[in-house]
Amino acid sequence: MRLHRSISALAVVVCSGLWAVAPAQAARPGIYEVWGNRSDVAHLRYVRGGQIALEWKTVEPTRGHFDWSGLRAQLNAYHAMHKPATVQINSTTSKPAWLWNLIARCGTTQGQQIPQYWDPLYLKLQHELLSSFAKALKSYSHRGTIALVRSSPNAIGTELTTVPAGASCTRATDGHSVAQAWSRSVRATYFRNIMGMYRSLLAPAIHVALRTEVFTTYGAPLSWLGRRDAWIMDTASDIDPNPTRDTVDVFARHWDRAGRTRAYWEPFSYAGKQNLASWNYWRILLELDKGVSYIAVYGQVIRHGGDPQYGAAFRFANRYAGRQLHPGRSPGAFIALRQGTGRMAGNLERFMKQIDAQRTSIALDSNNGRAMIGPATQRYGRFARRIVPGTAQKAMFFRLNGTFKHGVRGHAVRIRVTYLDQGGGAFVVKWGRAGRCQHTVHKHGTGRWRTVTIKVRRAGFHNRLSHRSDITLKALGGSGTDFHMVEVRIHRR
């Protein structure tokens, strides 16, 4: 109990009060490279920014002596290419050698060294490190180059915090250790304190993204969050069923899509993913649905942008990322059709909703990309929805956000419908006023996903179609049609 109170008391000292400086300006939202090459960021136009990762043992080779020359050199390189970077301090496989003179060693887990991080002295060392880090960032003359600071607990390795059962600790070289055993409560206290330390030392002068689990799991106050306060982040986004990620995804949707904060999100490991082009695309759609502004992509995938399936996904992300707060000025509205599972089940959308989706359409699923709907060479068919003529699921109905509709009234728009051109038959797209504004699409049986673009010179959506909808899709003959997306894109916006 004494240890718990000691750490909490230290947090009061290091996490009280914000720096009285003007808030930083937000970097351009969109696709950011993580764990890749800076040269890719420089040469790939669709990449909005990159990553700077520093090692604790490098920046503090001896206690209290900090070397930020590498940070400045990397920031200068990004400034020269006119692109920002996220910044982080890691302690990947090893800590500074001097640490073990002061902190007990408790073995390893998953190849990561385990310091007795619940020792109050360890938190003090982190405070020394982050204080110097914050000073270096705030003194940098081109602060707009810093997109955000990606927080890391740096307890075990960079991200781990769980000590294996039965682990025993060896005293530090100077004989120091604490008697308190590791526990989940100790972990929660440390996690709250270290995230609070990032916030108090960096925000609002430098944007800092805190690990979302500090709010969903470890009890940090929601008052920390804001567009001019702390942001949120996570490192394991997954479009395939992943119940352990649902909690943080729902949190992001609730906070970021509503504009209460901003978010930076990294992908889950690509290992074992079926049809990676499709997984990448749908994962980006998931981030846009949540309202994530800064969408990180691993370097091994980001350089595939020359492939039309990847390149189109990245361009779509850049079009819509960070644009969720102003529907009247949005470049468009879209809905990607699926069922999905868990707390994030349902369509992925921006300013458009499907009316009574379950009763009016049939949800299709590719079994995590193993049985793609349509060609496996195209990115769309991880999920879809089908309508079938002559059944209760013969038509789908979509309603646009009211502010978005007001913003496009009288302007030229393009209604884009992506469908699987399989089998015969046709479908009709209706918009605006019933009977006057419609377009019939005849299928040709190519077996490929196609997008029909309907140019509307003067848009007018008034909920005057069936089910008080703005856009409808209705099957006409054949065995039915599978659909991926409906998008309303504003011309020249």
C-alpha positions in Angstrom: 0.0 0.0 0.0 2.9 2.4 0.8 4.2 2.0 -2.8 0.8 2.8 -4.3 0.5 6.0 -2.4 4.1 7.0 -3.2 3.5 6.7 -6.9 0.2 8.5 -6.7 1.8 11.3 -4.7 4.6 11.6 -7.3 2.0 11.9 -10.0 0.4 14.9 -8.2 3.8 16.7 -8.4 4.7 15.9 -12.0 1.2 16.0 -13.6 -0.1 19.2 -12.1 -0.7 22.2 -14.3 -0.3 22.7 -18.1 2.4 24.8 -19.7 1.1 28.3 -20.3 1.8 28.4 -24.0 -0.3 28.6 -27.2 -1.6 25.3 -28.5 0.2 23.7 -31.4 -1.4 23.8 -34.9 -2.6 20.4 -36.0 -0.7 18.7 -38.8 -2.4 17.7 -42.0 -4.6 14.5 -41.5 -4.3 11.4 -43.6 -1.8 8.6 -44.2 1.3 8.5 -42.0 4.1 5.9 -42.4 5.1 3.9 -39.3 8.1 1.5 -39.2 9.3 2.3 -42.7 11.9 4.4 -44.6 12.0 8.2 -44.5 12.8 8.2 -48.2 9.4 6.7 -48.9 7.8 9.6 -47.0 9.8 12.0 -49.1 9.0 10.5 -52.5 5.4 9.2 -52.1 2.9 12.0 -52.6 0.1 10.2 -50.9 2.1 9.9 -47.6 1.3 12.9 -45.5 4.0 12.3 -42.8 6.4 9.9 -41.2 7.8 8.7 -37.9 10.8 9.5 -35.7 11.6 6.8 -33.2 14.2 7.4 -30.6 15.8 4.9 -28.1 16.0 5.8 -24.4 19.5 4.2 -24.2 20.7 6.5 -27.1 19.3 9.8 -25.9 20.3 9.3 -22.3 23.6 7.3 -22.4 24.4 8.3 -18.8 21.9 9.4 -16.3 20.9 13.0 -16.6 23.0 13.6 -19.7 20.8 13.9 -22.7 21.7 14.0 -26.4 18.9 15.3 -28.7 21.1 15.9 -31.7 19.6 12.9 -33.4 16.1 14.2 -32.8 16.9 17.6 -34.3 18.6 16.1 -37.3 15.6 13.9 -38.1 13.2 16.9 -37.6 15.3 18.9 -39.9 15.1 16.2 -42.6 11.3 16.2 -42.4 11.2 20.0 -42.4 13.3 20.0 -45.6 10.8 17.7 -47.3 7.8 19.9 -46.0 6.2 17.0 -44.2 5.6 16.4 -40.5 6.5 13.4 -38.4 5.2 11.7 -35.3 7.8 11.4 -32.5 8.3 8.7 -29.9 10.8 7.5 -27.3 11.1 3.7 -27.1 13.0 1.2 -25.0 12.6 -1.8 -27.3 14.8 -4.8 -26.3 17.1 -3.1 -23.8 17.2 -0.3 -21.4 20.2 2.1 -20.7 23.0 0.1 -19.2 23.2 2.4 -16.2 19.6 1.7 -15.3 20.5 -1.6 -13.6 22.8 0.2 -11.2 19.6 1.8 -9.8 16.6 -0.4 -10.5 16.1 -4.1 -9.7 16.0 -6.5 -12.6 13.1 -9.0 -12.8 14.0 -11.2 -15.7 12.6 -11.1 -19.2 9.3 -11.7 -21.0 8.9 -12.1 -24.8 12.5 -11.1 -25.2 12.0 -7.9 -23.3 13.9 -6.9 -20.1 11.7 -6.4 -17.0 12.8 -3.6 -14.7 11.0 -3.2 -11.4 9.1 -0.4 -13.0 6.7 0.0 -10.0 9.7 1.4 -8.0 8.9 5.1 -7.5 12.5 5.8 -8.6 11.7 4.4 -12.0 8.9 6.8 -12.4 11.2 9.6 -11.4 13.7 8.5 -14.1 10.9 8.6 -16.7 10.0 12.1 -15.5 13.6 13.3 -16.0 13.6 11.8 -19.5 10.3 13.2 -20.6 11.0 16.6 -19.1 14.2 16.9 -21.2 12.3 15.5 -24.2 9.6 18.1 -23.9 12.1 20.9 -23.5 13.9 19.8 -26.7 10.6 19.6 -28.7 9.4 23.0 -27.5 12.6 24.7 -28.3 12.7 23.4 -31.9 12.2 26.3 -34.3 9.9 24.5 -36.8 7.4 23.1 -34.4 4.9 22.5 -37.2 7.1 19.6 -38.2 6.0 17.7 -35.1 2.7 16.0 -35.9 2.3 14.5 -32.5 4.1 12.7 -29.8 3.2 9.0 -29.6 3.2 8.0 -25.9 4.9 4.8 -24.7 4.8 3.4 -21.2 8.3 2.0 -21.5 7.8 -0.3 -18.6 8.8 -3.6 -20.2 10.3 -3.0 -23.6 8.2 -0.2 -25.2 4.6 -1.4 -24.8 4.4 -4.4 -22.4 3.4 -4.0 -18.8 2.5 -7.5 -17.5 5.0 -9.4 -15.3 4.9 -13.2 -15.6 3.7 -15.1 -12.6 6.5 -16.3 -10.3 9.0 -13.7 -11.6 11.6 -12.8 -9.0 13.7 -9.6 -8.9 17.4 -9.2 -8.4 18.5 -6.2 -6.6 20.2 -3.3 -8.5 24.0 -3.0 -8.4 23.7 -0.5 -5.6 21.5 -3.0 -3.6 18.3 -1.1 -4.2 14.9 -2.8 -4.7 11.3 -2.4 -3.4 9.5 -5.1 -1.5 6.2 -4.6 -3.2 5.3 -7.4 -5.6 3.9 -6.6 -9.0 0.1 -6.6 -9.3 -2.6 -5.4 -11.8 -3.3 -2.5 -9.4 0.4 -1.5 -9.6 0.3 -1.7 -13.4 -2.8 0.5 -13.5 -1.3 3.1 -11.3 1.9 3.3 -13.3 0.1 3.5 -16.6 -2.1 6.4 -15.4 0.9 8.2 -14.0 3.1 7.9 -17.1 0.3 8.9 -19.4 -0.5 11.9 -17.2 3.2 12.8 -17.2 3.2 12.9 -21.1 0.1 15.1 -21.0 1.4 17.6 -18.4 4.8 18.0 -19.9 3.8 18.3 -23.5 0.2 19.6 -24.0 -0.9 22.0 -25.3 2.3 23.2 -26.9 3.0 19.8 -28.5 0.2 17.5 -29.5 0.4 14.3 -27.5 -1.6 11.1 -28.2 -2.2 9.0 -25.0 -2.8 5.2 -25.1 -6.5 4.8 -25.2 -6.4 2.0 -22.6 -5.5 4.5 -20.0 -9.1 5.7 -20.2 -10.9 2.4 -21.1 -9.0 0.2 -18.6 -6.8 2.1 -16.2 -9.2 4.8 -14.9 -7.6 8.1 -16.2 -10.0 11.1 -16.0 -11.7 12.0 -19.3 -11.1 15.6 -18.5 -7.6 15.0 -19.9 -9.0 14.8 -23.4 -9.7 17.6 -25.9 -8.8 18.9 -29.3 -6.4 21.3 -27.5 -5.5 18.9 -24.8 -4.5 15.2 -25.0 -5.4 13.1 -28.0 -5.7 9.3 -28.2 -3.9 6.5 -30.0 -3.8 2.8 -30.4 -1.4 0.3 -32.0 -3.5 -2.7 -33.1 -6.4 -1.7 -35.4 -8.0 -4.7 -37.1 -10.9 -5.0 -39.5 -11.2 -8.7 -38.9 -13.0 -9.8 -35.7 -10.9 -8.8 -32.8 -13.1 -8.5 -29.6 -10.2 -7.2 -27.5 -9.9 -4.1 -29.8 -13.6 -3.3 -29.8 -13.5 -1.3 -26.6 -10.9 1.1 -27.8 -12.5 1.4 -31.2 -15.9 2.3 -29.7 -14.1 4.8 -27.5 -12.5 6.4 -30.5 -15.8 6.5 -32.4 -17.4 8.2 -29.4 -14.7 10.8 -28.8 -13.0 11.5 -32.1 -15.9 11.2 -34.6 -17.8 13.7 -32.3 -14.8 16.1 -32.4 -14.1 15.9 -28.7 -10.4 15.0 -29.4 -8.2 13.7 -32.2 -6.8 10.3 -32.8 -3.8 8.5 -34.3 -4.1 4.8 -35.0 -1.7 2.1 -36.1 -2.6 -1.2 -37.7 -2.5 -4.7 -36.2 0.3 -7.0 -37.4 -0.1 -8.0 -41.0 1.1 -11.5 -40.3 -1.4 -14.1 -41.4 -3.9 -11.7 -42.9 -5.7 -13.0 -45.9 -5.8 -10.7 -49.0 -3.8 -7.8 -47.5 -4.9 -5.2 -50.1 -8.5 -5.8 -49.0 -7.6 -5.9 -45.3 -5.6 -2.6 -45.6 -8.5 -0.9 -47.5 -11.3 -2.0 -45.0 -9.1 -1.2 -42.1 -8.7 2.4 -43.5 -12.5 2.6 -43.8 -12.8 1.5 -40.1 -10.5 4.4 -39.1 -12.5 6.9 -41.1 -15.7 5.6 -39.5 -14.2 6.1 -36.1 -13.1 9.6 -37.0 -9.4 8.9 -36.8 -7.4 11.8 -38.3 -3.9 10.3 -38.5 -3.9 6.8 -40.1 -0.6 5.0 -39.7 0.4 2.3 -42.2 3.5 0.1 -42.0 6.3 0.9 -44.4 6.1 -2.6 -46.0 2.6 -1.8 -47.3 2.7 1.9 -47.7 5.2 1.6 -50.6 2.7 -0.5 -52.5 0.8 2.7 -53.5 1.7 2.2 -57.1 -0.7 -0.8 -57.0 -4.2 0.6 -57.9 -5.8 -1.3 -55.0 -3.5 0.2 -52.4 -3.1 3.6 -54.0 -6.9 4.1 -54.2 -7.2 3.2 -50.6 -4.6 5.8 -49.5 -6.1 8.5 -51.7 -9.6 7.8 -50.2 -8.1 8.1 -46.7 -6.5 11.4 -47.5 -9.7 12.7 -49.0 -11.8 12.1 -45.9 -9.4 11.9 -42.9 -10.0 14.7 -40.4 -13.1 16.0 -42.2 -15.8 14.6 -39.9 -16.6 17.7 -38.0 -18.0 20.0 -40.8 -20.6 18.1 -42.9 -21.5 21.3 -44.7 -17.9 21.6 -46.0 -17.1 17.9 -46.5 -15.7 16.7 -49.8 -18.3 14.0 -49.8 -20.4 11.4 -47.9 -20.1 7.6 -48.1 -21.3 4.3 -46.7 -19.3 1.0 -47.0 -21.8 -1.9 -46.7 -21.2 -4.8 -44.3 -22.5 -6.6 -41.3 -19.3 -7.2 -39.2 -19.3 -8.5 -35.7 -18.9 -7.3 -32.1 -19.4 -3.8 -30.8 -18.2 -2.3 -34.1 -20.7 -4.3 -36.2 -22.6 -2.5 -39.0 -21.8 -0.3 -42.0 -18.8 2.1 -42.0 -20.0 5.5 -42.9 -19.5 9.3 -43.2 -22.6 11.5 -43.3 -24.8 8.7 -44.8 -26.9 6.0 -43.2 -28.7 3.0 -44.4 -32.3 2.7 -43.4 -33.4 -0.6 -41.8 -30.3 -2.4 -43.2 -31.1 -5.9 -41.8 -34.6 -6.1 -43.2 -33.9 -4.6 -46.6 -30.6 -6.3 -47.6 -28.5 -9.4 -47.1 -25.1 -9.1 -45.4 -22.3 -11.0 -47.0 -18.9 -11.9 -45.4 -15.7 -13.2 -46.9 -14.6 -15.2 -43.8 -11.7 -12.8 -43.0 -10.7 -12.6 -46.7 -10.5 -16.3 -47.3 -13.5 -16.4 -49.6 -13.6 -13.0 -51.2 -16.8 -11.7 -52.7 -15.8 -11.1 -56.3 -12.2 -11.2 -57.5 -9.5 -11.6 -54.9 -7.4 -9.1 -56.9 -9.8 -6.3 -56.0 -10.0 -4.6 -52.6 -13.8 -4.3 -52.2 -15.1 -7.8 -51.5 -14.2 -8.5 -47.9 -17.8 -7.5 -47.0 -20.9 -6.5 -49.1 -24.7 -6.3 -49.0 -27.0 -7.9 -51.5 -30.5 -7.0 -52.8 -32.6 -9.6 -54.7 -35.6 -8.7 -56.9 -39.0 -10.2 -55.9 -38.1 -10.5 -52.2 -38.3 -8.4 -49.1 -34.7 -7.5 -49.7 -35.1 -6.0 -53.1 -34.0 -2.4 -52.4 -31.8 -0.4 -50.1 -32.5 3.1 -48.8 -30.0 5.7 -47.7 -30.4 9.0 -45.9 -27.8 11.8 -45.9 -26.8 14.1 -43.0 -29.0 17.2 -43.0 -26.1 19.7 -42.8 -24.3 17.9 -45.6 -27.4 18.1 -47.8 -27.7 21.8 -47.1 -24.1 22.3 -48.0 -24.4 20.6 -51.5 -27.8 22.0 -52.5 -27.6 23.4 -56.0 -24.0 22.2 -56.5 -22.7 19.6 -58.9 -22.2 16.2 -57.3 -21.3 12.7 -58.4 -23.2 9.7 -57.0 -20.8 6.8 -57.2 -22.1 3.2 -56.7 -19.7 0.3 -56.5 -21.3 -3.1 -57.4 -20.3 -6.6 -58.4 -21.0 -7.0 -62.1 -21.9 -10.6 -61.8 -24.8 -12.4 -63.6 -27.5 -10.6 -65.6 -30.2 -8.2 -64.6 -30.0 -4.6 -63.6 -30.6 -2.1 -60.8 -31.8 1.4 -60.6 -30.3 4.3 -58.7 -32.8 7.0 -57.6 -32.1 10.3 -55.9 -33.8 13.6 -55.4 -37.4 13.5 -56.4 -39.1 10.2 -57.0 -39.6 9.4 -60.7 -37.6 12.3 -62.0 -34.0 11.6 -61.0 -32.9 8.0 -61.7 -30.4 6.0 -63.6 -30.6 2.3 -64.6 -27.4 0.2 -64.6 -27.4 -3.0 -66.7 -25.0 -5.7 -65.6 -22.7 -7.4 -68.2 -21.5 -10.4 -66.2 -17.8 -9.5 -66.2 -17.5 -10.9 -62.6 -15.6 -7.8 -61.5 -16.4 -4.9 -59.1 -17.3 -1.8 -61.0 -18.2 1.8 -60.1 -20.9 3.7 -61.9 -20.6 7.5 -61.6 -23.8 9.5 -62.1 -23.2 13.2 -62.6 -25.9 15.4 -61.0 -25.6 19.1 -62.1 -27.7 20.6 -59.3 -28.0 18.4 -56.3 -31.2 18.4 -54.2 -31.9 15.8 -51.6 -35.1 16.2 -49.6 -36.0 12.7 -48.1 -38.7 12.3 -50.8 -38.0 8.8 -51.8 -39.3 5.6 -50.1 -38.6 5.3 -46.4 -38.0 9.1 -46.5 -34.6 8.4 -48.1 -32.4 10.5 -50.3 -30.9 7.7 -52.4 -32.2 4.2 -53.2 -30.9 1.1 -55.0 -33.5 -1.3 -56.4 -32.9 -4.6 -58.1 -34.4 -5.1 -61.5 -34.4 -8.7 -62.7 -31.6 -11.3 -62.4 -30.6 -13.1 -59.3 -29.6 -10.1 -57.3 -26.7 -7.6 -57.0 -24.0 -7.2 -54.4 -22.9 -3.7 -53.4 -19.9 -2.3 -51.7 -20.3 1.4 -51.4 -22.5 4.4 -52.2 -20.7 7.7 -52.2 -21.8 11.3 -52.9 -18.7 13.2 -54.0 -18.8 17.0 -54.4 -17.3 18.2 -57.6 -14.1 20.3 -57.1 -14.3 20.1 -53.4 
